[in-house]
Amino acid sequence: MRKTILVLSLVLVILALTPLAISRAFVEPTIYETIYVKPGDTVWQIAAKYMTDKDDVREVVFEIRRINKLDNNAKVYPGQALKVPVKS
């Protein structure tokens, strides 16, 4: 019984840590560049400009929204300063 509980506990710990291990944010530090929104810009377009071939644009959008404390609509305005993640 004890062995079963121990094994289940280890499996749960491994499952809990797996998303952190595969997350790029966990593996490499992020550097941010401040940009200014131009008329017609959207967060999606901005994210697409700053992503690499290894990135998923949805993750970059999420990171921009998170770091700039934007809501789910992620509405931005011309002249607004945004921090965007850049790869070193």
RAHU-V263722 format. One record per pair of residues at least 24 apart in sequence whose ideal C-beta (glycine too) atoms are under 10 Angstrom apart, sorted by sequence separation. I is the first residue (numbers start at 1). J is the second residue. If there is no record, write none. Layout:
BEGIN
i: {I | I}
j: {J | J}
END
This chain:
BEGIN
i: {60 | 43 | 60 | 59 | 43 | 47 | 46 | 35 | 24 | 43 | 44 | 46 | 55 | 24 | 32 | 43 | 45 | 24 | 32 | 42 | 43 | 55 | 30 | 42 | 43 | 51 | 54 | 25 | 42 | 50 | 51 | 52 | 24 | 32 | 41 | 49 | 50 | 51 | 52 | 23 | 32 | 41 | 46 | 50 | 51 | 30 | 41 | 47 | 50 | 25 | 38 | 39 | 40 | 46 | 47 | 24 | 37 | 39 | 41 | 43 | 37 | 38 | 39 | 25 | 37 | 38 | 41 | 43 | 36 | 37 | 38 | 36 | 37 | 36 | 37 | 35 | 36 | 37 | 35 | 36 | 34 | 35 | 34 | 35 | 33 | 34 | 35 | 32 | 33 | 34 | 32 | 33 | 35 | 31 | 32 | 33 | 30 | 31 | 32 | 33 | 31 | 32 | 30 | 31 | 30 | 31 | 30 | 31 | 30 | 28 | 29 | 25 | 28 | 24 | 24}
j: {84 | 68 | 85 | 85 | 70 | 74 | 74 | 64 | 54 | 73 | 74 | 76 | 85 | 55 | 63 | 74 | 76 | 56 | 64 | 74 | 75 | 87 | 63 | 75 | 76 | 84 | 87 | 59 | 76 | 84 | 85 | 86 | 59 | 67 | 76 | 84 | 85 | 86 | 87 | 59 | 68 | 77 | 82 | 86 | 87 | 67 | 78 | 84 | 87 | 63 | 76 | 77 | 78 | 84 | 85 | 63 | 76 | 78 | 80 | 82 | 77 | 78 | 79 | 66 | 78 | 79 | 82 | 84 | 78 | 79 | 80 | 79 | 80 | 80 | 81 | 80 | 81 | 82 | 81 | 82 | 81 | 82 | 82 | 83 | 82 | 83 | 84 | 82 | 83 | 84 | 83 | 84 | 86 | 83 | 84 | 85 | 83 | 84 | 85 | 86 | 85 | 86 | 85 | 86 | 86 | 87 | 87 | 88 | 88 | 87 | 88 | 85 | 88 | 85 | 87}
END
